[in-house]
Amino acid sequence: MAQDNNYGKGLLLGFIAGGIVGSVIALLYAPKAGKELRQDIKDKSGEYMDEAGEYMQKAKTKAQELINDGKQKSERLISEAKKKVDVLLSEAEEIIDEAKKKGSAFADEGRKEADRIKSAVKAGMDTYKAEKEA
C-alpha cells in the first residue's frame, strides 16, 4: 500500500514538473514581449504552486485519516487482547483453585494413611515388647 502511495505521489509530481517545464518552454517560444512573458511565467508558476499546495493539503488530510484509522484499529485490537487475557487468567485461577483443593484432599488422605501406619507400627512394637517380656 505504501509503495502504491509513493508511486502515486511520484506520478503526480512528475505531471506537475512536466507541466511547469512545458509551460515555460511554450512561453519562451511564444512571440511576446519580455514583460508579458515574465508576467505569464509568474502567473503560471503561481497556478502550479497553488495546485501543489492543494495536493499537499489533500495528502496531509489523507495521512491524518490513515493515522486515525490505524489508532482506532490498534485500540480495538488491544481491547480485544485484554479481554482474552482476562478470560485466560480467570480460567487459570479456576484451574489453580481446583488443583489446590485436590492437593489438599490428597494431603489429608496421606496424613490419615501415615497416622494409620504409625499406629500399626506402634501396636506391632508394643506386641513385640509384651512377648519379649513374657
N, C-alpha and C positions, 0 to 999 in steps of 0.2 A: 504494500500500500504506500509506504514512504517513497519507494522507488518510482511508482506511478506519479505521485505528487511532485517529486523532483523533476520528472520528465515533463510534466505539465508546466511547471514554472519555467524550465529551460526553454520550452517551446514558445511560451508567451513572451518571454524576454527576447527570444530570437526574432519573433514577429515585430516587437516594438523597435528593437535595434535596426532591423531591416527597413521598417517604415521610416525611421529617422534618417537613415543613410539614403534611402530612395528619395525622400522629400528634399533633402539637402542637395542631392545631385540634380534633381528636377529643377529646383530653384536656381542652382548655379548656371544651368544651361538655358534658363528662360530669359527672353530678351527684356530685361527690366533694368531700371536704373539701380545703382548701388544702394541708395537709401531705401528704395522699395524692397529690394532683395533682402537687405538686413532686417527690415520690418517683417517680411514674410517668414524669414528664418526664425525670428524671435517669436512670432505668433505660433508657428508650427511646433517649436520646441516647448512652448508653454502648454499647447494642447497635449503633447506627448507626456509632459511632466504630470499634467492633471490625470491622464489615463493611468500612468504608472502609480500615482498616489491612490487612485481608486482601486487598482489591483492590489496594492499593499494593504489597504484597509480591508478589502474582501479576504485577503489571506490571513490577516490578523483575526478577523471575525471567525473564520473557519477554524483557525488554530485554537481559539478560545473555546469554540463549540466542542472540538475534539478533546481538549483538556478536560472540560466539564463532564463530557460523556465518560471519559476514562476514569475520572474521580468517582462518578456515580457507580460505575461498574465495579471498581475496586472496593468501594464501601459496601456494596451489596455482597460481593464475594467474601469480604472479611466478616460481615454479619452472619452469613450462612456458615462459614467455617467455625465461628464462635459457637453457634447453636449446636453444630455437630460435635464439637469438643465437649460442650456441656453435657450432651446426651451420653457420650462415651465415658466421661468422668462419673456420671451418675451410675451408669451400668457397672463400671469398675468398682465403685464404692459398694454397690449391692453384692457383687461377687466377693469382695473382701469381707464384708459383714457375714455372709453365708459361710465362708471359709473359717472365720473366727468361731462361729457357732459350732460348726462341725469339729474344729480342732479342740474346742473347749469340751465338747461331749466326749471326744476320743481321749482327752487327757483325764477326764473324770473316770472313764472306764479303766484306763491304765492304772490310776491310783487305787481303784477298788480291787483290781486284779493283784496289784502289788501288796495291798493290805491282806488279801486272802492268802497269797503265797507266804507272806511274813507270818501270818497266824499259823499256817500249816507247818512251817519250819519250826516255829516256837513250840508247837504241840509235839512235833517229832523229837525235838531236843528234850523236852520235859519227859516224854515217854522213855527216851534213851537213858536219861539220868535216873528215872524211877526204876528201870530194870537193872541198871548197873548197881544201884544201892540195894536192891533186893536180893 
